[in-house]
Amino acid sequence: MKFRKENIGIELTREGIYACSHEGRFRITSFEELKKVSAGKSLGVAIGRDVLFVRKYSFPVEALEDIKEAVILNIEEIFPLKEPLTVSVLPLEASEKEVECLIFAIPQSLYDQLLSLPKLRFLVPSPALYRYLGDGLFYRNLREGLYEKVLIKDSKLTDTVLSEKADGKVIEDEYSVACLALEALLKGEPLEPVFYDRRRFFPIKIGKRYIYTAVGVFIFLLLGLGAMAYDLYYLKGKLNRVNEEIEKIQPLADRYETKLREVNAKRTILQLLKDGDFLETFADLVDVLPAKTKIVNLYYDGKSMTIEGYTPSLSLLTQSLQGKYRDVQVQASQLKPPYGQPFKIRVGL
């Protein structure tokens, strides 16, 4: 097996580990064999789609600058799995309120195993390399009965979904992610998204000897501040959603308050009905009220009566009362009725 310039492009799948060489793509049977084959050579590794956990997820747009920290803080909600995960995030598009992301994850144990490779240059989800294929919709044949549906728009991955059927163009053996990984390795291009975890928020370098203590302290402080900032963004989003729910139920609360006032008004009337004078006075007032007029509050002091409620026509109600009583005063009402117009009117007796 011959490799170009001592570089190897690798794709790790459930079916095996595949490498790209002058002889074409070949299969490596185990991780130990990969260590032997890659000894002294630089590696670019892509994690196959059938190994990845993938989910689309939306965050508040304010968290875009700290999107990696945002993913880590919400990892248990995004992937409700028991095993520890290492994740990678690709922002897709942002609106005024939210940013939609494509999030990839692999088991932490696999991530640590791959980090043990001595000359690992980069580690990416295989869909991160598809942009080399150009725009469009295609299916990649992963194995018998399993395809990957891929959508690329504006040279950027938009979606990747596992499918049992292919309803479009299918790419078979002539397409090798291992060779795309080798191409990226030879070009030395920065790749996004890279895998990261709570300890590592930057692309994998040639070796760990370049990581200085000062850099570690800076990253620790940066992550701490980023987490605090995202907490504020997250709480702000929660508060906005609570306010939206309150706005939705406010009409119901207003109707409940109106109905409660109606009940209290009826209780007041029942108490006043024990007074014969009130009974006759109230009956005379009700007699001139327009149809479908509801009284929710009532005040009576023997000299005047104040009624509050809602009616289909406030002008008709006022005219009816002015035709029977000399002293009619229209006052402001704070009611929010289910229909009609609110009123509060005092009549002198």
N, C-alpha and C positions, 0 to 999 in steps of 0.2 A: 504494500500500500504506500503510495507516494502522496505527500502533502505539499502544497504550495507555500514556499517560504516559511516552513515550519509553523504554519498556522492551521488550525482545524476548526471547522464550523460543525456544531453539534445540534441535533434536535432530540429531546428526550420525550418519548411517548409511552403509552401503556404497552405497546407492542414490542418496544425495545429502544435502544439508543442508536441513532443513525448519524453517521459522519460523512462529510463531503471530501472527496479526494480526486486525483487525476483520473482514477479508474471509475469515478462516479460515486453514487451514494452506496454505502455499505453498512451492515448492521453489526453493532457491538453487543455482545450477549450479556454483559454484566458491568457493574460500576467499577469493579476491580480491574476488568479488562480495559475500561476507559482510562483508568489511571496509568496503566502500563503503556497503552497506545499514545497517550498525550504527554508522556514524560518529556520535559524540556521544550514543549511546544505551547504556544499561546492558544487559548480556547475562547471561542464565542459560543455561548450555549443559549438555545431557545427552548422554552418549555412548551410541549405540544398542547393543542387545544383540549385533547381528551384527558389530560392530566390536570388542567386548570379548573378552578372554581371561578365562574364569571357571573357578574351581576351589574345591571345598570342601577344607578342610585343618584339622587339629587340632594344637593346641599344649598343653604342660603348663599346667594351670590357673594356676600361679604367674605365668605370663607375661601374664596378662590385662591388667594395668595397663600393660604395655609392649608391647601387641600390635602396634602399628605398627612398632616397632623389630624385633620378632620376625619380622615378615613380610619386612622388608628384609634381615635377616641370612640368611634361608632362601630368598630369591627365586630363586636358581638351581635349587634343588631343587623348589620349587613350580611354576615355569614354566621347564623346561629349554630355553629358546630362546636363540639367539645375539644377537638384538638387545636393546639396553637397554630396560627397561620402567619405566613409572610405575604404581604400584599403589594400590588402595583396599581397605579391609577392613571387613567387617561381621560382628561377633561374633553368632552365632546362639543357641547354648545351651551351658551349662557343666555338667559333672558334677563329681564330687569330684576327678577326676584330670585331665580334659582340657576344653578349650574348643574348640568347633567354629566355624569361621569361613567366610564366603563371601568369596573374594578376587577382585577384579576387576583387570585390567591392560590398559594400552594402550601402544603404542610411545612411547618417550621423545620421538622426533621430533615426533609428533602433539601431545603434551603441550606441548612448547616452542612449537610453532606456535600453539596456542590461547592460550598465555600472552601472545603478542604482540598480542592484541586489547586495545585501550586501556582499555575499561571493563568488563572481565570481572568479574562479581560472584561467581559460583560455577561450579564444574565438577564434575559428578557422573555416575556410571553411571546410565543411564535407569531400571534397576530400583529405584533409591533413591527414585523418585517414585511407585512403584506403590501405596504405602500409602494414597494418596488414594482408591483404588478400593474399599476395604473388603476384608473377609476372603473367602477362597474360592480356588478353582482356576479359572484361565481360560487361554486361548491368545490370543496377540496375533499377527496376521498381518503378518509382516515383509515378505514378498514372495511371489510364486508358488512354492509348494513348500517354504516355510520358515516355521515358526512358533516362537514363544517360549512355552514352558510356564511359567506363573508360579503360585506358591503363596504366599498371604498368610495369616498366622495371627496373631491378636491385633494387627492393624494393623501387622504387621511382615513384611517379606519373608523367606520361609523357603527358597525355592529358585527358580532360573531356569535352564531347560535349553532348548537348541535342539532342534527336532523337525521331521521332514518331514511328520508327520500331526497332526491335531487331534482328540482324543478327548473334547472337552468344549466349553464355551462359547467362541466365537471373537469377539474384539473387532476390528472393522474400522476404517474411516475415522472413525467417530464418536469414536474414542479417539485423542488426539494427545499424545504425550509433550512435544512443543514447547509445547503449551498448559499442560500440567502444570508445565513449567519456568517459564513466564510467571507462573502462579498462585503458585508458590513465591517467585518474584522479587518480586512485588507484596506478598506477605505479609511478606517479610523474615525468614522462618523460617531458623534454623540447620539445615543439611542434613548428614546423615551417611549414608553415608560420603563424604568428599571425596577427590579424588586427591591424592597426595603422592609425593615422591621423597626422595632422600637430602638434598636441600637444603631441602625445604619440608614441614613437618609441621603445617600449620594451613590453614584455609580461605583461599581467594584473596580478597584485599581489593581495594578500588577501584584502588589504585596502589601502587607499590613505595616511594613516598616516605615511608610510615609505618613502614618497617622500619628501626629504629635499630641502631646498632652494638652497643649494650649488649644489646639483645634477641637479636641474632645470636650474641654470645658466650654468653649464657645458654642459648640453644637448643643450641649446640655442646656445652657442658658437659653439658646434660641428656641429649642423645643419646648422648654418650660413656658416662655413668653407666648409662643405660638399656641400652646394648649390653653393658656389663660384667655388669649384673644378669641379663640374659637368658642370657648365656654360662653363668653359674652355674646358672640354671634348666635350661638345655639339657643341660649336663653331668650334672646331677643326674638328669634323665630318662634319659639314656643309661646311667648307673650302675645305676639301678633296673631297666632292661631287661636289662642284663648279669646282674644278680643273679637275675632271673627265669629267664634261660636256664640259669644254673648250677644253680638248683633243679630245673629240668626234667631235666638230665643227671646229677644227683647219684645217683639210683637206679642208673643204668648204671655209674657209677664205683664204687659200693658192690659191685655184682655182679662187676665186673672184679677188685676187690681180693679178694673172696671166692674167685673162681676162681684167682687167682694164689696165694693161700695153699694151695688144694687141690693145685696143681701142686708147690709147694715141699714140702708134706707128703709127696707121693708120692716126690719125690726123696730126702727124708730116709729114708723107709721102704726105698727101694731100697738105700741105703747101709747101713742097719741089717740088711737081709736077709743080708748077708755073715756076720753073727753068728748062729750056730745057736741060741743061747739066746734071743735076741730073737725069732727067727722063731717059735719055739714059744710064747713068751709073748704075742706079738701075735696069733697065730692063736686062742689061747684067749680073748682079749679081744673080738676081732671076732665070735666065735661067739655071744656073748650080746647083741650090739647089736641093737636093734629094726630092722625093715625101713625102708629109705629114710633111714637115718642116714648123714650125710656127715662125714668127718674132714678138717679143713682145716689143723690144726696138731698136731704130735706131739712130745713130749719124753720121752726115755728115758735113765735113768742107772744102770740095772742093779738098783736097789732100788725104783724107782717109775716109773710111766708116766702122763704127763699128756696128755690128748686134748682137742682143741677143735674144735667144728664145729656142725652143726645137725641137729635130729631132729624128727620129727612130734610126739613126746610126751616132754618132759623127765622127767616123773614116771615113765613106763614105763622110760626109759633108766636112771634112778637106781635103781629097784627091781631091774632086771636085774643091775646091777653089784654092788649090795649083797648080792644072793643068791650071788655068786661070790667077792667080795673082802671082807675084814674092814675094811680102811682105805679108805674112799671119801670124798673131800672135794670138794664142789661149790664152784667159784670163780666170780667174776664174769667175764662175757665181753662184749667190745665189738663182736662181730660183728653185721652187719646182713644176715642170710641172705635168699635169694630166697623161701624158704618155711620153715614150721616154727618151732622155737624154738632160739635159740643156747645152747650149753653149753660149759663148761670144767671138766673133772673130772679129779682126780688119784686114782689107785688105787695102794695099796702092794702090792708083790709079795712 
